Amino acid sequence: MLILAGCSSPSGSDTEPTATAAAPTSAASGSGEADCSAESIASALPEGSEVVKFDCADVSGTEWAAASVNPGPTVFFLQWESDGWKAETSDEVCGTASAGLPEVLLSYCPS
């Protein structure tokens, strides 16, 4: 399982969150490969959402991401489709449907 970890920027910083990868990151949108970047993830979220922290993981050949955003605390789970990320709320993923997702993503579920 490939896990890509996102980093959050320090509070009050103007720095965008960046991804650190355990393996080379995926190609840009349009190539069919997941783009695990704050910019790509933010483009799938409601307007005005600011990505604070995110993580990506390959789950049996399907790319998933979890993102904590402002205003918040708000959490979204995203699944990569050939044309980009498709966002779902944490209510849709956390619980019985979450079976099979790695802990790095499930840690975003509200307790």
C-alpha positions in Angstrom: 0.0 0.0 0.0 1.5 3.4 -1.0 0.8 6.1 1.5 1.4 9.8 0.8 1.3 12.1 3.8 0.3 15.7 3.7 1.7 18.3 6.0 -0.2 21.1 7.7 1.3 24.6 7.8 1.9 26.2 11.2 -1.0 28.2 12.5 -1.0 31.7 11.1 1.4 30.9 8.3 0.8 31.9 4.7 2.5 28.7 3.5 0.3 26.3 1.6 0.3 22.7 2.9 2.6 20.4 0.9 2.7 16.7 0.4 5.6 14.5 1.3 5.7 11.2 -0.5 7.1 7.8 0.4 7.3 7.2 -3.3 7.2 9.5 -6.4 4.1 11.6 -6.4 1.5 11.0 -9.1 1.3 13.0 -12.4 -0.9 16.0 -12.9 -4.6 15.8 -13.5 -5.7 14.5 -16.9 -3.2 11.6 -17.0 -5.4 9.3 -15.1 -3.0 9.2 -12.1 -4.0 10.7 -8.8 -2.6 14.2 -8.1 -2.0 14.2 -4.4 -1.5 17.9 -3.8 -3.2 20.5 -1.7 -4.2 22.4 -4.9 -5.7 19.4 -6.6 -7.6 18.4 -3.5 -8.9 21.9 -2.9 -10.2 22.1 -6.4 -12.7 19.3 -5.5 -13.9 21.0 -2.3 -16.7 23.6 -1.8 -15.6 27.1 -2.7 -13.9 28.9 0.2 -12.5 25.7 1.7 -8.8 26.0 2.7 -6.9 22.7 3.0 -5.2 22.6 6.4 -3.9 19.0 6.4 -4.3 16.1 4.0 -3.1 12.5 3.5 -3.4 10.2 0.5 -3.3 6.4 0.2 -3.6 3.8 -2.5 -6.2 1.3 -1.3 -6.2 -1.8 -3.6 -5.6 0.2 -6.7 -8.0 3.1 -5.8 -6.5 6.4 -4.7 -8.1 8.0 -1.6 -7.4 11.2 0.2 -8.6 12.7 3.5 -8.5 16.4 4.1 -9.1 18.7 7.1 -10.2 22.1 6.0 -11.2 25.5 7.2 -13.7 26.8 7.9 -14.0 23.9 10.3 -13.2 21.7 11.7 -14.5 20.1 8.5 -13.3 16.8 7.0 -13.7 15.5 3.5 -12.8 12.2 2.0 -11.9 12.1 -1.7 -11.7 9.3 -4.2 -9.7 9.8 -7.4 -11.5 9.2 -10.7 -9.8 9.6 -14.1 -10.7 13.3 -14.3 -10.0 14.4 -10.7 -10.9 14.0 -7.0 -14.6 13.4 -6.0 -15.3 14.6 -2.5 -17.5 13.0 0.1 -18.3 14.2 3.6 -16.9 12.3 6.5 -20.4 11.2 7.4 -20.5 9.2 4.1 -17.2 7.4 4.8 -16.7 7.0 8.5 -18.5 4.0 9.9 -19.3 0.7 8.1 -18.3 2.0 4.7 -14.8 2.8 5.9 -13.8 -0.8 6.0 -10.5 -1.3 4.1 -9.2 2.3 4.4 -5.9 2.6 6.2 -5.6 4.2 9.7 -3.8 7.3 8.2 -7.1 8.2 6.5 -9.5 6.9 9.2 -7.7 9.1 11.7 -9.6 12.0 10.1 -13.0 10.5 11.2 -14.5 12.4 14.1 -14.3 10.5 17.3 
